[in-house]
Amino acid sequence: MTSLPKPSAEARSAAAAPEATGGGSPVVLGAALLGFFLISLDALIVTVALPDIGRSLGGGMSGLQWVVDGYTLMFAALMLSAGALSDRIGAKRAYGGGLVLFALASAACGLAPGLGVLVAARLVQGAAAAVMMPASLALVRQGFPDQARRARAIAIWTVGGAVAVAAGPVLGGALTASVGWRWIFYVNLPAGLLALALLARVPASARLPARLDAAGQVTAVLAMGALTYGVIEGGDQGFARPLVVVSLLSAAAAAVAFLAVQARSAHPMLPLPLFRSRVVAVSLAVGFMLNAAYYGGVFIFSLYLQQERGQSALHAGLMFIPMTALVAVVNLASAKLAGRFGPRVPMVAGQLVGTAGLMALLTVDPHTGVWTVAALMVPVGLGGALTVPALTAMLLDTVPADRAGTAGAVLNTGRQVGGAIAVAVFGALLAGADTFLTGMRWSMLIAAAGLLLTAGATLTLPRAGHQNAAA
């Protein structure tokens, strides 16, 4: 499942910038799409390889959680300010720098001699992905000045992300089983080099004035990092441990400081008046829970299929094909349903479908056939695919035009945070439960309850979604 990406700050700025000559070239789209494919792929390709990574490098559940969350955490924490950085140095330069850093970090992941080095390299990967994500969309806007051609280019760009998310578990399993888990990172290198070769043929991007909210960025990273650490290590070592308590208190203090900075800043990375709109607040909650259910589910069942059911990495990856195969098709169906009935209908329907799937997964036991497990996961993926396009449309129709990019970035950030927190919480439940199945069922129950609550909140929104957020 993937979201339809939202125009970010630098994409809006690019609209006012002089258009590059030679617009509409497939070279521009190819360069942008390859990078977006890579950063979407690396969010999930690692999940199926976790048991092999654990056997190779050592470390328990908390270490494996950090392999996933190190990437997602930095991706989410830096995304809000990455657009401003792209404005300041130019989208092409930002994208190229992000690509180089992403490739180097991928090589470091593949060469990692121990789990600590792997986690550190994943943090760098996530930071690079945060820079690449908004810059890639800005390149598409720069390269396709004609509105109709640009719409088609963005549609292709988004499909690239959807394909990457669908392919992640399968490709990860195939590479791990055939040539080893290190190749799930090495595979980024030729694709990154090709993207850089295409980027070299893209015209230079304008450098535009933009303010960086340094204080907001630092406090955001501290809050999210400390919270993730506290939940992961609490599940592994116990929540009464002094370091865990200090970490959770630090997260709360950093969150308060972040909100204070945003309230007082003349140019905040997260304008708080946006949240005066019920649509924005509910959309963020829905996006958070969708990714929590999806990413958390992939994390848990990747471990379950291999550790509890004895499946190989390849077979475990294949188990995710039914869940991911129809995502792009359902994305398109969601847009059509929203156009006919309004966005609330596919949003509520999608969340209820996802809830039903999570509840069905509570029935899984050691006697459940593995392909039955694969079938039971399908509604979780389809529910998200049905919800996200309509959710995105409602959000962008609600906020003022000059806040659309910021609202989109907030939604993307909230979704990434949802995935990171779910991996942390579900991993803690697995580590603290008497059996794997007990921890798995508690995780699915929490995700189902969360989606049911956000479905109810969605019903309180205006039918057409036309409720303007505060300016």
N, C-alpha and C positions, 0 to 999 in steps of 0.2 A: 504494500500500500504506500502510496506517496501522495503528497499534496500537490495541487496545481500551484507552482511557485508564484509568489506575489511580487509585483514591481517594488523594488526597494529604493532607498533614498537616491543612490547614484543613478538608477534607471530614470527617475523623474528628472534629475539634473541633466542627464543626457538628452532629454527631450528638448531642453532649452539650448543645448549646445549646438554648434555647427555640425551638420551631418557629415560623416566621412564620405569621401568619394568612393565610387565603386560599390555602393550599398547594394545589398541583396545577394552578395557573393556567397556561394555555398561554403567557401573557405571560412568565413566568419562563423557561420552556423556550425560547421564541423568542429572548429576549435572550441566554441562554447559548449557544444553538446558533449564532446568527449570529457571535458573536465567535470561537467555536471553528472555525467554517467559515473565517473570514478568516485566522486564524493558520496553519491547515493549508494553505490555498490559497497563501499567500505563500511557503511553503517551496519550492514547485515552479513557480509561475506564471512566475517570472523566467527559468527555464532556457532556454526556447525563444527568448526575446527577447535572449539574450546577444550573438549576432552583430550585431544591429541596434544594441544599446547600444554595442558596441565601435566600430561605424562612426560612430555619432553623437557619442560623447564621447571617443573615442580610448582608448589603453591597450591593452596586450597581454593575454596569457593570464592573468598574475597579477592584473591588475585585474579581469578577469571572474570569476576565482575568488573574489575578495573580495566581489563583488556577491552571490554565493551564500552564502559562508561568514560574511560579516559578520552576517547574520541568524541563521544556524544557531548560530554560536558564542555569541552573547549569549543566545539562547534556551536553549541547553544549560547555559551557565555559571551562569545566575541561577535556573534552575528549582528547584534544591534548596532555596533559601532563600525563594522566592517564597511558598510556603505559610505560612511563619511571618509574613511581612509581611501577608498577607491576614488571618491571625488577629488581628494587632495592630490593624489599622485597620478590619476588617470586610470580608466578601467583596464586598458591594455597592460599597462605596467603592473597594476595590482594583480591582475589575473596571471600574468607571466610569473611574477614573484611567488604567488601562491602555488602555481603549478610546480615550480622548481623545488620549493620547500616541501610540497606534498610528495614528490618523487623521492627526494632525499630521505624524508621520514619513512616512506614505504620501504626503501632499501634498508634503513636502520631496523625496522620491524623484522624484516626477513633475516637479517644477520644477528638479531639479538641473542646474546649468550645466556641471558637470564630473564626472569619475568620482570624485574625492575626496569631493565633497559627497554623491554618491549612496551611496558606501560608508558614510560617516558616518551618513546617514539610515537605512540598512539596519541598522546597529548599534543605533540607537535603536528601530527597529521590533522587532528581536529581543528587546530588553530589555522592551518593552511586552508582547510576546507571552508572555514568561516569567511576567509578573504575571497576565495574563488567563487563562492555561491552568488553573491550579489554582483560581482564584477562580470560573471559570465552572462547574466541577463542584460547588463548594461551594454555589453558588446553586441548582443542581438539587436538591441534598440538602436545602437549606433550604426550597425551594418544594414539595417532594413528600414530606411526612412519612409517607405510607402506603407500606409497603415494596413492594407489588406495583406500584403506580402509579409509584414511583420507579424500579423496574427497567425499566419500559417507557420512561420518560423518558430514562434513561441510554442505553438501546439506540438511541433516536432520535438522541440527542446524538452517539453514536459514529458512526452512519451519516452524520451531517453531516460529520464529519471525513474519513470514507472517500470520500465524494462529492467533497469539496474536493481531496483528493490526486489522485483520478482525473481531475478536471476541470482541474487546474492547467496541465499542458502544452498541452491543447487550447485552453482559454480564453486562455492566454498567446499562443499562435500566432495565434488569431483576432483578438485585439485588436491585436497588433503589425502584422499584415498589413493590417487595415482602417483603424485610426485612429492607429497608432503605439505604440511601446513604452511611452511615458509613461502610457498609459491602463491598463496592468496595475497601476499604483499608484493612479490616480485612481478606479478602480472600487471601491476600499475605502471611499471617502468616503460615498456614499449608504448603503451597507450599515452602516457604522459609525454614521451618524446615526440610522438606523432602530433599531439595537441600543440606542443611548442613549435613544431615545424610549420603547422598551419597558422599559428598565431604570428609568426614572423612575417607573414604575408598580409596581415591585417593592418589597416591604416592606424596611425597613432590616435589616441583618445585625448580629448580636451582635459585639461587640469582645471578644476573648478574650486572655488572657495568653499570650505566646509570646516566646521568646528568639531573637534574631538572632545567628548565628555570623559576626560581621563579619570576623574574621581568616581563617576558613575560606573565606568568600566571596571576599575579596581575593586570596588565594593561588590559589584555583581559577581565577579569571579570568586571573590572570597566567600560570599554567601552560598553560591552554588557548590563550590568545591568543598567547603566545610560540611554542608548538609549531606552531600554524597558520601564523603568520608565517614561521617558519623553513622549513617545508616548502614553502610557496608561493613565497617569494622564493628559496629554494635551487634549486627547479626552474627559475626564471626567470633567475637570475644566477649560479648555481653554489653548491654547498654549501661551497666553500672560502672564500667571501667572509667577511671578519671579522664583519660585522653578522649574517650568517646563523648563524655559529658561536656568537656571543654569544647570539643569540636561542634557539638550541636548548639551550645550557648553562643559560640563564635558566629555560627551561621545566622542565628537570630539577630545578634548585634549588627552583623554586616548587612543583613536585609533591612533593618531599621535605618542604618546609615545610608544605604542605597536610596530608600524612599525619601529620606530627608534631602539628599543631594538632588534628586530629581525634582522635588518640590521647589527648591530654591534656585535651580540652575536656569539661566536664560536660554540655554540650548541643550535641554536634556535629551539623552538617548532614548528615554521612555517617557513621553509626555503623559503625565498622570490624568489630565482632563479627559483623555480618551476613554477612561474607565467609567466616566459618568454615563456612558451609553450602556444600557443593558445588553444590547446586541454584542458589543465588543467584549464585555465581561463574560457572557455566556459562550461566545465563540471561542474565547481563550480556554475556558474550562472544558469545552467539548474537544478541542484540539489536543489538550493535555491528556484527557482520558483515552482518546482514540490511539494515540501513540503508546500510552502506557499499556493498553491491552494488546496491541499488535507487537511492539518490540519486546515487551515482557513475555508474551506468549511464545514468540520465536526463541527467546533465550531459554525459557523453561523446557520447551519440548525438544529443543536441540539436545539438551542434557538428558532428558527423559528417554528419548529414543535410543541414545547410545549407552548411557550408564545403566538404565533400568531394563531396557529391552534388548540390549546386545546388538543393535544395528551398527553397521559401519558408517563412517562419515558420509560416504556416497549415498547409501540407502537412506540415511537420515535426511540428507539434502533433497532427495527425490520425494520424500514424504511431504515437502512443502509445495510441490508443484500444484496440486489441486487448489491450495489456498491462494496462490499468487497468479495463476495462469489467466484468470478472468478479470484482473484488476483494471487494466486499461479499458476493456469493454464496458465494465460497470461504471467507470469514471464518465464515459460518454453518455451512458444511460442516465446517470445522475443529473447531468447538465440538461438533458431533454425533459426530465421530470420536473426539475426546478423551473424551467421555462413554461411548462404547462400548468403546474399546480402551485408554484411558489417554492422557495427553498426549504420551508419548514417540513414539507412532506418527505422528501428524500432524506433530510437530516434526521428526523425522528425515526423514520423507517430503518435507516442504516444503523442507528444506535440500538434499536430494538433487535435487529437481526444479529448484531454483534453480541448483545447481552444474551440472546438465546444460544448462540454458539458457545459462549463462555460457560453458561449453565450446563450445556450438554457435555462439556469437557469434564465436569465434576463426576461424570459416570465412569470415566476411564479407570480401569484397574488392570492388574497383571494379565488378566485373561482377555482383554480387549484386543482385537486384531490390529496390527499396526496400520493397515490401510483404513480401518474404521477410525482410528485416531486421526489420520490424515483428512478423512472426510469431515470429521467433527470440527476441525480447525477452519474449514472453508468459510462458514458464516462470519468468523472474526475478521478475515481479510475482506470479504465482500461488504460487510457492514461499514468498514472504514472507507472503502472505495466509493460506496454510495453516498456517504456523508460529506466527504471532504470538498468535492467541487461545489456543492450547494452551499456549504459553510463558507467557502472562500468568496463566492459570489455575494452572499448576504452581507458579509463583513465589508467588502469593498463598495457595495452599493450604499452602505450605511454611513461610512465616515466621509467627511469632506474630501474633495479631490486632493488638496494639498497634504492630507494625512494618509492617503491610501498606501503609500510605500511603507510608512512607519507602521501602520496597522498590520500590513502583510508581514513585516519583519517580526513584529510582536507575536503574531500567530505562529510563525515558523519557529521562533525561539521557544514559545510555550510548548509546542509539540515535541521539540527535541528534549526539553527538560522533562516532559512526561515520560519519554522513553528512558532517559537516564535514571530518573527516580524509580521507575518500575523495576528496572534491572537491580537496583540497589535494594529495594524493599522485598522483591520476590526472592532474591538471593538470600537475604537475611531470613526470610521465612523458611526457605529450604534448609539453611544451615541450622536453624533452631528447632526444627520439627523432629519428631521421633523417626519418621520415615519420609522418603522423598514424596510419596503420594500425598501425605498429609500436608506438607508444605506447598505442593502443587495445587491442591484443592483450595487451600486458604487463599492462594494467590489469585486463582480464577474467580473465587467468590468475591474478593475485594474488587477486582476489575469489573465484574458484572454489576456489582452494586454501584460503582462509580459511574458506569455508562448509563445505568437506569436513572440515576439522579440527574445526569446531564440531559438525558432525553426529556425528563420532566421539566427541567429548566428551559429547554428549547421550546416547549409548548407555550411558555409564557411570552415568547417573542412575537412582535407584530407579524401578521401573515405575509406581508410583502417584504418585510425587512427594512422598510423605509423609516428609519429612526435615526436622525442625525446625531453623531457624537459631538461632544463639545469641541469647539475650535481650539 
